[in-house]
Amino acid sequence: MSEYQYFEFAAIDRPLTDGEMAALRAVSTRAVITPSGFVNHYEWGGLKADPLDWMRRYFDAFVYLADWAQCRFALRLPRDMFGKAELKPFGVKQSLTIDASEDHWILDSSLEGSDNYDRFAEDDGRGWMGRLVPLRDELIRGDQRSLYLGWLAAAAKGEVPETTLEPTVPAGLSQLSAAQNALAAFLEIDADIIAAAAIGSADASDRPESVDAWLQSLSPDELRSMLKSIVRADRPNPQREVASRYRAWHRQHAPQTAPEARRRSVAELRSLAVPAGEERRRRDALAREQQAAARRTQRDAQLRLLMSDVDKRWLALHQQAERGSASAYEQAVRALSDLAEAYAIVSDRKTFDRELRRFLVRHAKRGALLRRLTEAGLWQS
């Protein structure tokens, strides 16, 4: 029996060299290999290399999906982006591992043994890289929400003891970015436990005043040097280098979360997920009711418009019926169904029935049309 596996790697901070691409080609003759990445899928066998080793050597992002309900997403980040103590609270033995090399951190999130078999029967892995890779820039800017989500995925699956306290909750957990929502979907994190965790999260803020304060702390020479590096691009990824410098300053001068924020246990988060789920379902039901009401209002307006020139509508129906084809009859029945609704709103159903009888006097011998009207509940022979 064949098994499907999808592998995609992306090189972001620097392109692959010709030598590196040749080394990758020696591993796979079928893969699509470019200076910016490697893509391949397997229906027999698999990748004859360690993805984590490739992340250390070549790539900045990795997506994996297998049809036995397993998926994996990894990011490589410059080592100076985070301190070890900063990352340690998020790491979990299975679902979110944190690997350190000399120059990089590798954050490796995975989902194993999903019960959503339909998803993995239909999902071929393509598209996830584009949806998830923006998380890398978010992390470089200091946004730790994806780290928290990786830890929460493990906690929700029972990989973290119930008494364990959560990491510090990042701001904006109730206002996830598109990439963070994609990560929640990829790892199948329960929406209710995300809502429970968000109770302890402050509102997201770009804090423009802290950026201004950082810029004011820099000397004219430092500002000039940064601008030159961006304009000339004489160093790889100068924007990320600037972001890294700001982030280092921000950690010292403007903590992201209030120090008095209380950390909750996994058991408490599970408990909070129950009312959070009830509230989410209430909001969803209200939203559905509002959407249904909006659709009814729009439908009412469309039906009233039909009645604004109803004689013209009946004339068009005569012409439709006289075409005598199956498709013409089906279109006529749909139009008559709309008219029946319109009469019920503007006048009454009896008026429609009377007009329909007049219509059928002219088309009484069209058995196929009468049969369709009967099946639609518009006519009783």
C-alpha positions as CSV (number, residue, x, y, z in Angstrom):
1,M,0.0,0.0,0.0
2,S,1.4,3.4,-1.0
3,E,1.9,6.1,1.6
4,Y,2.0,9.8,0.8
5,Q,4.6,12.2,2.3
6,Y,5.2,15.8,1.4
7,F,8.4,17.7,2.1
8,E,9.0,21.4,1.5
9,F,12.0,23.5,2.6
10,A,12.6,27.2,2.2
11,A,15.8,29.2,2.2
12,I,15.0,32.8,3.3
13,D,18.0,34.5,4.7
14,R,20.3,33.5,1.9
15,P,20.0,31.6,-1.4
16,L,21.4,28.1,-1.8
17,T,24.8,27.8,-3.6
18,D,25.3,25.7,-6.7
19,G,27.2,23.2,-4.5
20,E,24.5,23.0,-2.0
21,M,21.9,22.4,-4.7
22,A,24.1,19.7,-6.1
23,A,24.2,18.0,-2.7
24,L,20.4,18.1,-2.4
25,R,20.1,16.7,-5.9
26,A,22.3,13.8,-5.0
27,V,19.6,13.0,-2.3
28,S,16.6,13.4,-4.6
29,T,16.5,13.3,-8.4
30,R,12.8,14.1,-8.6
31,A,12.6,17.1,-6.3
32,V,12.1,20.7,-7.4
33,I,15.3,22.4,-6.3
34,T,15.9,26.1,-6.6
35,P,18.1,28.6,-4.8
36,S,15.1,29.3,-2.5
37,G,14.0,25.9,-1.7
38,F,13.3,22.1,-2.1
39,V,9.9,20.5,-2.7
40,N,9.2,16.8,-3.2
41,H,6.5,14.3,-2.4
42,Y,6.8,10.5,-2.0
43,E,4.3,7.7,-2.5
44,W,6.9,5.0,-1.9
45,G,9.8,5.4,0.5
46,G,10.7,8.8,1.8
47,L,13.4,11.5,2.1
48,K,16.8,9.9,2.6
49,A,18.0,12.7,4.8
50,D,17.3,14.1,8.3
51,P,15.2,17.3,7.9
52,L,16.6,18.7,11.1
53,D,20.2,18.3,9.7
54,W,19.1,20.1,6.5
55,M,17.6,22.9,8.6
56,R,20.9,23.3,10.4
57,R,22.9,23.4,7.2
58,Y,20.6,25.0,4.5
59,F,17.1,26.1,5.3
60,D,15.1,28.5,7.3
61,A,11.6,26.8,7.2
62,F,10.3,23.3,6.7
63,V,6.8,21.8,6.2
64,Y,6.1,18.1,6.3
65,L,2.8,16.2,5.9
66,A,2.0,12.5,5.8
67,D,-1.3,10.9,5.0
68,W,-1.1,8.8,8.2
69,A,-2.3,11.9,10.1
70,Q,1.1,13.5,10.9
71,C,2.4,17.0,10.1
72,R,5.4,19.1,11.1
73,F,6.5,22.7,10.8
74,A,10.0,24.0,11.7
75,L,11.7,27.5,11.6
76,R,15.3,28.4,11.9
77,L,16.0,31.8,13.6
78,P,19.3,33.6,14.2
79,R,20.7,32.7,17.7
80,D,20.7,36.3,18.9
81,M,16.9,36.6,18.4
82,F,16.3,34.8,21.7
83,G,18.0,33.9,24.9
84,K,17.9,30.3,26.1
85,A,15.9,31.3,29.2
86,E,13.4,33.1,27.0
87,L,12.6,30.0,24.9
88,K,12.8,27.3,27.5
89,P,9.3,27.8,29.0
90,F,7.7,27.0,25.6
91,G,9.6,23.8,24.8
92,V,7.8,20.5,25.0
93,K,9.5,17.1,24.5
94,Q,7.2,16.0,21.6
95,S,5.1,18.8,20.1
96,L,7.5,21.8,20.2
97,T,11.2,21.0,20.4
98,I,13.8,23.7,20.5
99,D,17.2,22.8,19.0
100,A,20.3,25.1,19.2
101,S,23.2,25.2,16.8
102,E,26.1,27.6,17.0
103,D,24.3,30.3,15.0
104,H,20.6,29.4,15.1
105,W,17.6,28.2,17.0
106,I,15.4,25.7,15.3
107,L,11.8,25.6,16.5
108,D,10.1,22.4,15.5
109,S,6.3,22.0,15.9
110,S,4.6,18.7,15.1
111,L,1.2,17.0,15.2
112,E,1.0,13.2,15.4
113,G,-1.9,10.9,15.5
114,S,-4.7,13.3,14.5
115,D,-8.2,12.0,14.4
116,N,-9.1,14.2,11.5
117,Y,-8.5,11.5,8.9
118,D,-10.5,13.3,6.2
119,R,-8.1,16.3,6.4
120,F,-5.1,14.1,5.8
121,A,-6.8,12.2,3.0
122,E,-7.4,15.4,1.1
123,D,-4.5,17.7,2.1
124,D,-1.4,17.2,-0.1
125,G,0.7,19.7,1.9
126,R,1.0,22.3,-0.8
127,G,0.1,25.8,0.4
128,W,1.0,25.4,4.1
129,M,4.5,27.0,3.6
130,G,3.1,30.2,2.3
131,R,0.6,30.4,5.1
132,L,3.0,29.6,7.9
133,V,6.3,31.1,6.9
134,P,5.2,34.7,7.9
135,L,5.5,33.4,11.5
136,R,9.3,33.7,11.1
137,D,9.2,37.5,10.6
138,E,6.7,37.8,13.4
139,L,9.1,36.0,15.8
140,I,12.0,38.2,14.6
141,R,9.9,41.3,15.4
142,G,9.4,39.9,18.9
143,D,5.9,38.4,18.6
144,Q,5.8,35.3,20.7
145,R,2.2,34.3,20.1
146,S,3.2,31.4,17.8
147,L,5.5,30.0,20.5
148,Y,2.7,30.1,23.0
149,L,0.4,28.4,20.5
150,G,3.0,25.6,20.0
151,W,3.1,25.0,23.8
152,L,-0.7,25.2,24.0
153,A,-1.0,22.5,21.3
154,A,1.0,20.2,23.5
155,A,-0.9,21.1,26.7
156,A,-4.2,20.5,25.0
157,K,-3.0,17.0,23.8
158,G,-2.0,16.0,27.4
159,E,1.7,16.2,26.8
160,V,2.2,18.7,29.6
161,P,1.4,17.8,33.3
162,E,-1.8,19.3,34.6
163,T,0.0,21.2,37.3
164,T,2.5,22.8,34.9
165,L,2.2,26.6,34.7
166,E,1.8,28.2,31.3
167,P,4.6,30.4,29.9
168,T,4.1,34.1,30.1
169,V,1.0,34.9,28.0
170,P,2.0,37.2,25.1
171,A,-0.2,40.2,24.2
172,G,-2.8,39.8,21.5
173,L,-3.7,36.2,21.9
174,S,-7.4,37.0,21.2
175,Q,-6.3,38.8,18.0
176,L,-4.3,36.2,16.1
177,S,-2.6,37.1,12.8
178,A,-3.5,35.1,9.7
179,A,-0.3,33.1,10.0
180,Q,-1.0,32.3,13.7
181,N,-4.5,31.2,12.8
182,A,-3.0,28.9,10.1
183,L,-0.6,27.5,12.8
184,A,-3.6,26.8,15.0
185,A,-5.3,25.0,12.1
186,F,-2.1,23.1,11.2
187,L,-1.6,21.8,14.7
188,E,-5.4,21.4,15.3
189,I,-5.4,23.4,18.5
190,D,-8.9,23.5,20.0
191,A,-10.5,26.9,19.6
192,D,-11.9,26.8,23.1
193,I,-8.6,26.4,24.9
194,I,-7.2,29.2,22.8
195,A,-10.1,31.4,23.9
196,A,-9.4,30.3,27.5
197,A,-5.7,31.2,27.2
198,A,-6.6,34.6,25.6
199,I,-8.4,35.6,28.8
200,G,-5.0,36.2,30.3
201,S,-3.6,38.1,27.3
202,A,-3.4,41.9,27.0
203,D,-4.5,43.7,23.8
204,A,-1.9,43.7,21.1
205,S,-0.1,47.0,20.5
206,D,2.7,48.1,18.2
207,R,3.9,50.5,20.8
208,P,5.1,53.1,18.3
209,E,6.3,55.2,21.3
210,S,8.8,52.5,22.3
211,V,10.2,52.5,18.7
212,D,10.6,56.3,19.0
213,A,12.3,55.9,22.4
214,W,14.7,53.4,20.9
215,L,15.6,55.6,17.9
216,Q,16.2,58.5,20.3
217,S,18.6,56.3,22.2
218,L,20.8,55.8,19.2
219,S,23.7,58.1,18.2
220,P,23.7,59.9,14.8
221,D,26.5,57.5,13.7
222,E,24.5,54.4,14.6
223,L,21.4,55.7,12.7
224,R,23.5,56.6,9.7
225,S,25.1,53.1,9.7
226,M,21.7,51.4,9.9
227,L,20.2,53.5,7.1
228,K,23.3,52.8,4.9
229,S,23.0,49.0,5.5
230,I,19.3,49.1,4.5
231,V,19.8,51.2,1.4
232,R,22.9,49.5,0.1
233,A,21.9,46.0,1.3
234,D,25.7,45.4,1.9
235,R,24.9,42.9,4.6
236,P,22.4,40.0,4.4
237,N,18.9,40.9,5.7
238,P,19.7,44.3,7.1
239,Q,16.0,44.8,8.1
240,R,16.2,41.8,10.3
241,E,19.4,43.0,11.8
242,V,17.7,46.3,12.7
243,A,14.7,44.4,14.1
244,S,17.0,42.3,16.2
245,R,18.7,45.4,17.7
246,Y,15.4,46.9,18.5
247,R,14.1,43.7,20.0
248,A,17.2,43.4,22.3
249,W,16.6,47.0,23.4
250,H,12.9,46.4,23.9
251,R,13.5,43.4,26.1
252,Q,15.5,45.5,28.5
253,H,13.3,48.7,28.5
254,A,9.8,47.7,27.7
255,P,8.6,44.2,28.9
256,Q,5.9,42.8,26.6
257,T,3.6,41.7,29.4
258,A,2.8,43.2,32.8
259,P,4.9,41.5,35.5
260,E,1.8,41.0,37.7
261,A,0.1,38.8,35.1
262,R,-0.7,35.5,36.8
263,R,0.3,32.3,35.1
264,R,-2.3,29.5,35.1
265,S,-1.9,25.8,35.3
266,V,-2.8,23.4,32.4
267,A,-5.7,22.1,34.6
268,E,-7.0,25.7,35.0
269,L,-6.8,26.4,31.3
270,R,-8.8,23.2,30.6
271,S,-11.4,24.3,33.2
272,L,-11.6,27.8,31.6
273,A,-12.0,26.2,28.2
274,V,-15.5,25.0,29.1
275,P,-17.2,28.4,29.7
276,A,-15.0,29.9,26.9
277,G,-16.5,27.2,24.6
278,E,-20.0,28.0,25.7
279,E,-19.4,31.7,25.0
280,R,-17.8,31.0,21.6
281,R,-20.8,28.9,20.6
282,R,-23.2,31.6,21.8
283,R,-21.3,34.2,19.7
284,D,-21.2,31.8,16.7
285,A,-25.0,31.2,17.0
286,L,-25.6,34.9,17.2
287,A,-23.4,35.6,14.2
288,R,-25.3,32.9,12.2
289,E,-28.6,34.4,13.2
290,Q,-27.4,37.8,12.1
291,Q,-26.1,36.4,8.8
292,A,-29.4,34.6,8.2
293,A,-31.4,37.8,8.9
294,A,-29.1,39.7,6.5
295,R,-29.7,37.1,3.8
296,R,-33.5,37.2,4.4
297,T,-33.4,41.0,4.1
298,Q,-31.4,40.8,0.9
299,R,-33.8,38.1,-0.4
300,D,-36.8,40.2,0.5
301,A,-35.4,43.1,-1.4
302,Q,-34.8,40.9,-4.5
303,L,-38.3,39.4,-4.4
304,R,-39.9,42.8,-4.0
305,L,-37.9,43.9,-7.1
306,L,-39.5,41.0,-9.0
307,M,-42.9,42.4,-8.2
308,S,-42.1,45.9,-9.4
309,D,-42.8,44.8,-13.0
310,V,-44.6,41.5,-12.5
311,D,-46.4,41.5,-15.9
312,K,-43.0,41.6,-17.6
313,R,-42.0,38.6,-15.5
314,W,-45.1,36.5,-16.7
315,L,-44.4,37.5,-20.3
316,A,-40.8,36.2,-20.0
317,L,-42.1,33.0,-18.4
318,H,-44.4,32.4,-21.4
319,Q,-41.4,32.8,-23.7
320,Q,-39.3,30.5,-21.6
321,A,-41.9,27.8,-21.6
322,E,-42.5,28.0,-25.4
323,R,-38.8,27.1,-26.0
324,G,-39.9,23.6,-25.1
325,S,-36.6,22.3,-23.9
326,A,-35.8,20.6,-20.6
327,S,-33.4,23.4,-19.5
328,A,-36.0,26.0,-20.4
329,Y,-38.6,24.2,-18.2
330,E,-36.2,24.0,-15.3
331,Q,-35.4,27.7,-15.6
332,A,-39.1,28.5,-15.7
333,V,-39.8,26.5,-12.6
334,R,-37.0,28.3,-10.7
335,A,-38.4,31.6,-11.8
336,L,-41.9,30.6,-10.8
337,S,-40.7,29.5,-7.4
338,D,-39.2,33.0,-6.9
339,L,-42.5,34.5,-8.0
340,A,-44.4,32.4,-5.5
341,E,-42.2,33.8,-2.7
342,A,-42.5,37.3,-4.0
343,Y,-46.3,37.1,-4.1
344,A,-46.4,35.8,-0.6
345,I,-44.5,38.9,0.6
346,V,-46.2,41.5,-1.5
347,S,-49.7,40.0,-1.9
348,D,-50.6,36.4,-1.0
349,R,-50.2,32.9,-2.3
350,K,-53.8,32.7,-3.6
351,T,-53.1,35.5,-6.0
352,F,-50.0,33.6,-7.3
353,D,-52.0,30.4,-7.7
354,R,-54.6,32.2,-9.8
355,E,-52.0,33.8,-12.0
356,L,-50.3,30.4,-12.4
357,R,-53.5,28.8,-13.5
358,R,-53.9,31.5,-16.2
359,F,-50.3,30.8,-17.2
360,L,-50.9,27.1,-17.6
361,V,-54.0,27.6,-19.8
362,R,-51.6,28.4,-22.5
363,H,-49.2,25.6,-21.7
364,A,-51.5,22.8,-20.5
365,K,-50.2,20.3,-23.0
366,R,-46.6,20.6,-21.9
367,G,-46.5,17.5,-19.7
368,A,-42.8,17.8,-18.9
369,L,-43.3,21.3,-17.5
370,L,-46.4,20.3,-15.5
371,R,-44.4,17.4,-14.0
372,R,-41.6,19.7,-12.9
373,L,-44.1,22.1,-11.4
374,T,-45.7,19.3,-9.5
375,E,-42.4,18.0,-8.2
376,A,-41.5,21.6,-7.1
377,G,-44.8,21.8,-5.1
378,L,-46.1,24.7,-7.2
379,W,-48.9,22.8,-8.9
380,Q,-51.3,20.0,-8.1
381,S,-52.8,18.2,-11.2
